[in-house]
């Protein structure tokens, strides 16, 4: 009886996305202007993902399903370079994100994983492993047109070792 209780209890503690949820996240910087540049040294780990984090006041709760709030509309470009050489570059937009709750413990209502492909069910499972490697340093340029989501920030999430 005790063993049967323990398995569901562990599942409740970790949540349905336990296998998918990164073990760590780190704020890279605030997105104060439409064009931002950051230097990132990837920590030891794998399955790196870049997210736009927004506070509750920047989330649209008026849509049909209020349990999955929408980030304000945006478009832009994300470019990752290393020692001046392009590593990867892809368009970003509010239609190419997957919402997660990964940043809630950091006080943010929404965390939106930036996608290299249009957002579809399960796309956020594809990390930026082709772009970001453990222990390497990168320059990240992110540009928004016409502007970035209000009070937003850029985050790195990963599975730690």
C-alpha positions in Angstrom: 0.0 0.0 0.0 2.8 2.4 0.9 4.6 1.8 -2.5 1.4 2.5 -4.4 0.9 5.8 -2.6 4.5 6.9 -3.1 4.5 6.8 -6.9 1.5 9.0 -7.4 2.8 11.3 -4.6 6.2 11.7 -6.5 4.3 12.4 -9.7 2.3 15.1 -8.0 5.5 16.7 -6.6 7.3 16.8 -10.0 4.3 17.5 -12.2 3.3 16.0 -15.6 6.3 17.5 -17.4 8.9 16.2 -14.9 11.1 14.7 -17.6 10.8 17.9 -19.7 11.3 20.5 -17.1 14.8 22.0 -16.9 16.6 21.6 -13.6 18.0 25.1 -13.7 17.4 28.6 -15.3 19.4 31.7 -15.3 18.5 35.3 -16.3 20.7 36.5 -19.1 19.5 40.1 -19.0 16.6 42.5 -19.3 15.2 43.3 -22.7 15.0 47.1 -22.2 15.3 48.1 -25.9 14.2 46.6 -29.2 17.8 45.6 -29.8 19.8 43.9 -27.0 23.2 42.2 -26.9 24.4 39.8 -24.2 27.4 37.6 -23.5 26.5 34.1 -22.3 28.8 31.4 -20.9 26.8 28.1 -21.0 27.0 26.2 -17.8 27.7 22.6 -17.5 24.6 20.8 -18.8 22.6 20.0 -21.8 19.2 20.7 -23.5 19.7 24.5 -23.5 16.7 26.6 -24.3 16.3 30.4 -24.5 13.1 31.9 -23.0 11.5 35.3 -22.9 10.3 35.9 -19.4 7.4 38.4 -18.6 5.8 39.6 -15.4 2.1 39.1 -14.9 1.2 42.6 -16.0 2.6 41.9 -19.5 0.4 38.8 -20.0 -2.9 38.8 -21.8 -5.5 37.0 -19.7 -8.5 38.0 -21.9 -8.2 35.1 -24.4 -10.6 32.1 -24.5 -8.5 29.9 -22.2 -7.4 32.1 -19.3 -5.2 29.3 -17.9 -2.8 29.7 -20.8 -2.1 33.4 -21.0 -0.7 34.9 -24.2 2.4 37.1 -24.5 2.0 40.4 -26.3 2.5 40.2 -30.1 6.1 40.5 -31.3 8.5 39.6 -34.1 12.2 39.7 -34.4 15.5 37.9 -34.9 17.8 36.0 -32.6 21.5 35.6 -33.6 24.1 33.6 -31.7 27.8 34.1 -32.5 31.0 32.8 -31.1 34.3 34.7 -31.7 32.6 36.7 -34.4 31.4 33.7 -36.3 27.7 32.9 -36.8 26.6 29.9 -34.8 22.8 30.1 -35.6 20.2 32.7 -36.4 16.4 32.4 -36.6 13.3 34.5 -36.6 11.4 34.9 -33.4 7.8 35.8 -32.9 4.9 35.5 -30.5 3.6 32.7 -32.8 6.8 30.8 -32.5 6.9 30.3 -28.7 5.8 27.6 -26.3 4.6 28.8 -22.9 6.0 27.1 -19.8 5.8 27.6 -16.1 9.6 27.2 -15.7 10.2 30.8 -14.5 7.4 31.0 -12.0 9.7 30.3 -9.1 11.7 33.3 -10.3 8.6 35.5 -9.9 7.6 35.7 -13.6 4.1 34.8 -14.7 5.1 33.6 -18.2 8.1 31.9 -19.7 8.1 31.5 -23.4 10.6 29.2 -25.1 11.9 30.7 -28.3 11.5 28.3 -31.2 13.7 27.7 -34.3 10.6 26.5 -36.0 6.9 27.5 -35.8 5.4 26.5 -32.5 3.5 23.2 -32.6 2.7 20.7 -29.9 5.9 19.4 -28.5 8.3 21.7 -30.4 9.8 23.0 -27.1 11.2 19.5 -26.7 13.8 20.4 -29.3 16.6 22.3 -27.4 19.2 24.5 -29.0 21.9 21.8 -28.7 23.0 22.5 -32.2 23.7 26.1 -31.2 24.7 26.1 -27.6 27.3 23.8 -26.0 28.3 23.4 -22.4 31.2 25.5 -21.2 31.3 27.7 -24.3 30.9 31.5 -24.5 28.6 33.1 -27.0 27.3 36.5 -28.0 23.5 36.8 -28.3 21.8 39.5 -30.3 18.0 39.7 -30.0 16.0 42.3 -32.0 12.3 43.0 -31.9 10.2 44.8 -34.4 8.6 47.1 -33.6 9.4 46.6 -29.9 10.1 43.9 -27.2 7.3 42.6 -24.9 6.9 45.0 -22.0 9.2 44.4 -18.9 10.6 41.3 -20.5 13.9 39.5 -20.0 15.9 36.8 -21.7 16.6 33.5 -19.8 18.6 30.3 -20.3 17.1 27.0 -19.1 18.9 23.7 -19.1 19.3 20.3 -17.6 22.2 20.4 -15.2 24.6 17.6 -14.7 
